[in-house]
Amino acid sequence: MHDGRLVVQGIPLEVLRLGSGRPLLVLHGGGGVEPAPYLDTLAEQFEVIAPSHPGFGDSPSPAEIDTIDDLAYLYLDLLRELARPDAIVMGSSMGGWLAAEIAVRSTQDFSHLILVDPVGIKVGDRWTRDLPDIFAMPWEEVAHRLYHDPERWLPNLDEMSDAQLATMARNREALALYTWEPYMHNPKLKQRLRRVDVPSLLVWGESDGLVGREYMEAFTAAIPDARLEAIAEAGHRPYLEQPDRFVELVRGFVG
């Protein structure tokens, strides 16, 4: 890691790195890396490592990486290079799916798993949609589903720079690349979650308009000895709307 870049197996990634201490690998969701107060607070205790996945932010999109499976092995390589078995892996939304895929493959190089409003599993039958199709919705509707208080958190597109708008569009394109088909899940992940053998915390914002309570309970039940914590007055990104409560849960969980 050097000058805001991280190279894993020859693949350069944009990275936000804060603090020092026990490594906390933060795997972002569809919105990309979001610098926010909760990360600064966590950096008082941990070394926060928040890379932009290939295709997101300012990270290039190599042809050989185009699935969640590819990303899982990329970050397994990163964890091995860190050589810190006390590391913590935390992922939100798509990043929660990614963190779960990492954990079912190997937990050798980290000690705790935190999934925040994750997607990635199939709960209902083949005819039942577990998650709304965000690619078929107007952007405004998707944004309103993300937050308990959308009026406070919705970005004003008219006030965004061309560079910011381009990044938003690039992030959406990358999200579609990784999650389009099958939509937002791996059909085999749920049955593999029994392989997770590290302490696991799932965090859910009670006002989440994308991931519901039944889905979160099914995700939690599939992981041995996992714990589910709900945060009131928060949506799909509880770390933004209720940062103090979120950090309290993380700190309490990892000790």
C-alpha positions as a printed Julia matrix, in Angstrom:
255×3 Matrix{Float64}:
   0.0     0.0     0.0
   1.44    3.33   -1.07
   0.06    6.78   -1.93
  -3.58    5.73   -1.91
  -2.97    2.62   -4.01
  -2.95   -1.04   -3.1
  -1.52   -3.74   -5.35
  -2.73   -7.32   -4.93
  -1.26   -9.97   -7.22
  -0.36   -7.25   -9.7
  -3.81   -5.66   -9.68
  -3.82   -1.99   -8.54
  -6.69   -0.81   -6.36
  -7.63    2.58   -5.01
  -7.59    2.32   -1.2
  -8.63    4.4     1.78
  -6.3     3.62    4.67
  -6.79    5.09    8.15
  -5.36    4.55   11.63
  -3.14    1.78   12.93
  -3.46   -1.42   14.91
  -5.47   -4.54   14.22
  -6.42   -4.65   10.49
 -10.06   -4.06    9.6
 -10.74   -4.85    5.94
 -13.84   -2.92    4.85
 -15.57   -4.24    1.72
 -17.94   -1.67    0.25
 -21.32   -2.1    -1.39
 -22.67   -0.73   -4.65
 -22.03    2.89   -3.74
 -18.27    2.4    -3.55
 -15.98    3.51   -0.75
 -17.7     6.21    1.3
 -15.38    8.26    3.53
 -17.48    8.86    6.63
 -17.18    9.64   10.36
 -17.68    6.01   11.38
 -14.47    5.04    9.6
 -12.55    7.8    11.38
 -13.89    6.56   14.7
 -12.97    2.95   13.94
  -9.5     4.14   12.9
  -8.91    5.21   16.51
  -8.68    1.5    17.34
  -8.01   -0.32   14.06
  -6.06    0.0    10.84
  -8.94    0.57    8.43
  -8.23   -0.76    4.93
 -11.03    0.11    2.51
 -10.19   -0.75   -1.12
 -12.34    0.11   -4.12
 -13.19   -3.16   -5.86
 -12.0    -3.47   -9.48
 -14.26   -1.3   -11.62
 -15.38    0.91   -8.73
 -14.06    4.36   -7.88
 -10.64    4.83   -9.4
  -9.74    1.13   -9.51
  -9.19   -0.32  -13.0
 -11.36   -3.18  -14.22
  -9.1    -5.99  -15.49
 -10.73   -8.46  -17.87
  -9.88  -11.43  -15.65
 -12.01  -10.17  -12.75
 -15.73  -10.04  -13.46
 -17.46  -12.12  -10.75
 -17.9   -12.12   -6.98
 -15.91  -15.35   -7.01
 -12.95  -13.51   -8.57
 -13.17  -10.78   -5.95
 -13.25  -13.33   -3.13
  -9.95  -14.87   -4.2
  -8.43  -11.42   -4.75
  -9.14  -10.45   -1.15
  -8.07  -13.84    0.18
  -4.7   -13.06   -1.41
  -4.7    -9.64    0.28
  -5.47  -11.17    3.69
  -2.66  -13.65    3.25
  -0.25  -10.86    2.34
  -1.29   -8.92    5.45
  -0.23  -11.95    7.51
  -2.41  -10.89   10.44
  -4.67  -13.75   11.55
  -6.34  -11.33   13.99
  -7.67   -9.25   11.08
 -11.39   -8.46   10.86
 -13.41   -8.67    7.62
 -16.43   -6.38    7.38
 -18.64   -6.05    4.31
 -21.88   -4.2     3.59
 -24.55   -5.0     1.0
 -22.67   -6.46   -2.0
 -19.55   -6.28    0.15
 -21.35   -8.41    2.75
 -21.99  -11.03    0.1
 -18.33  -10.83   -0.85
 -17.21  -11.17    2.79
 -19.4   -14.26    3.19
 -17.91  -15.8     0.03
 -14.45  -15.21    1.47
 -15.41  -16.84    4.78
 -16.81  -20.03    3.24
 -13.55  -20.52    1.35
 -11.09  -19.88    4.18
 -10.96  -18.12    7.54
  -7.28  -18.9     8.06
  -6.17  -15.28    7.75
  -8.82  -13.43    9.79
 -10.58  -13.86   13.11
 -13.96  -12.08   12.95
 -16.65  -11.57   10.31
 -19.11   -8.65   10.19
 -21.89   -8.52    7.59
 -23.91   -5.31    7.3
 -27.28   -5.59    5.49
 -25.75   -8.22    3.2
 -27.17   -9.66    0.01
 -25.94  -12.89   -1.59
 -28.25  -15.77   -0.66
 -31.56  -17.18   -1.94
 -34.23  -17.39    0.73
 -37.53  -17.94   -1.12
 -38.39  -20.36   -3.9
 -37.4   -19.81   -7.53
 -40.56  -17.78   -8.21
 -40.15  -15.45   -5.23
 -38.01  -12.32   -5.46
 -36.07  -11.89   -2.21
 -34.64   -8.5    -3.14
 -36.14   -5.7    -5.25
 -34.64   -5.18   -8.7
 -32.75   -1.93   -8.28
 -31.76   -1.88  -11.95
 -35.42   -1.72  -12.98
 -36.28    1.13  -10.57
 -35.89    4.87  -11.03
 -32.8     6.08   -9.21
 -34.92    8.17   -6.84
 -36.88    5.12   -5.66
 -33.71    3.13   -5.04
 -32.26    6.02   -3.07
 -35.37    6.29   -0.91
 -35.15    2.6    -0.08
 -31.59    3.02    1.17
 -32.28    5.34    4.11
 -34.52    5.83    7.12
 -34.3     9.57    6.49
 -33.75    9.88    2.73
 -34.24   13.63    2.6
 -31.14   14.06    4.74
 -28.93   11.64    2.84
 -29.96   11.8    -0.81
 -27.24   13.48   -2.9
 -28.19   16.47   -5.0
 -27.18   15.48   -8.51
 -27.29   19.11   -9.66
 -24.57   19.98   -7.17
 -22.25   17.1    -8.07
 -19.23   17.62  -10.29
 -18.8    15.83  -13.59
 -16.13   13.66  -11.97
 -18.48   12.67   -9.15
 -21.27   11.84  -11.59
 -18.86    9.77  -13.69
 -17.79    7.83  -10.59
 -21.44    7.2    -9.67
 -22.13    5.87  -13.16
 -18.99    3.72  -13.11
 -19.94    2.26   -9.74
 -23.4     1.36  -11.01
 -21.91   -0.3   -14.08
 -19.52   -2.34  -11.91
 -22.35   -3.31   -9.55
 -24.3    -4.67  -12.52
 -21.25   -6.58  -13.72
 -20.88   -8.45  -10.43
 -24.52   -8.9    -9.39
 -26.7    -9.03  -12.52
 -27.07  -12.76  -13.11
 -28.11  -14.5   -11.02
 -29.46  -11.35   -9.45
 -27.72  -10.4    -6.18
 -27.02  -13.96   -5.02
 -25.1   -17.17   -5.39
 -27.58  -20.09   -5.39
 -25.08  -22.26   -3.48
 -23.9   -19.76   -0.88
 -26.62  -20.38    1.71
 -25.76  -24.08    2.05
 -22.05  -23.23    2.27
 -22.41  -20.76    5.12
 -22.17  -23.7     7.55
 -18.43  -23.62    6.8
 -17.97  -20.24    8.5
 -16.01  -21.0    11.66
 -15.18  -17.57   13.07
 -17.35  -15.36   15.31
 -19.87  -13.62   13.05
 -22.0   -10.52   13.57
 -24.79   -9.46   11.23
 -26.03   -5.88   11.47
 -29.33   -4.71    9.97
 -30.94   -1.3     9.69
 -34.6    -1.74   10.61
 -35.74    0.72    7.91
 -33.86   -1.05    5.12
 -36.05   -0.99    2.02
 -33.86   -3.47    0.14
 -33.05   -6.22    2.66
 -35.88   -7.31    4.93
 -35.96   -8.88    8.41
 -36.87  -12.37    7.16
 -33.91  -12.3     4.79
 -31.53  -11.21    7.55
 -32.83  -13.86    9.94
 -32.33  -16.56    7.3
 -28.79  -15.32    6.63
 -27.98  -15.36   10.34
 -29.48  -18.81   10.9
 -27.31  -20.28    8.14
 -24.05  -19.27    9.9
 -23.09  -21.3    12.98
 -23.38  -19.27   16.2
 -23.89  -15.98   14.33
 -25.57  -13.04   16.03
 -28.0   -10.53   14.52
 -28.22   -6.96   15.79
 -30.84   -4.49   14.51
 -30.32   -0.73   14.51
 -33.39    1.46   14.78
 -33.88    4.58   12.64
 -31.41    3.31   10.04
 -31.74    1.87    6.57
 -29.46   -0.09    4.26
 -26.44    1.91    5.41
 -26.74    1.99    9.21
 -23.1     3.03    9.57
 -24.03    6.38    8.0
 -27.34    7.06    9.74
 -26.44    5.72   13.19
 -22.61    5.76   13.3
 -22.28    5.79   17.09
 -24.5     2.74   17.56
 -22.8     0.97   14.68
 -19.3     1.54   16.05
 -20.48    0.46   19.5
 -21.66   -2.86   18.06
 -18.41   -3.43   16.18
 -16.22   -2.65   19.15
 -18.3    -4.76   21.49
 -18.23   -7.69   19.09
 -14.49   -7.81   18.49
 -13.57   -6.86   22.02
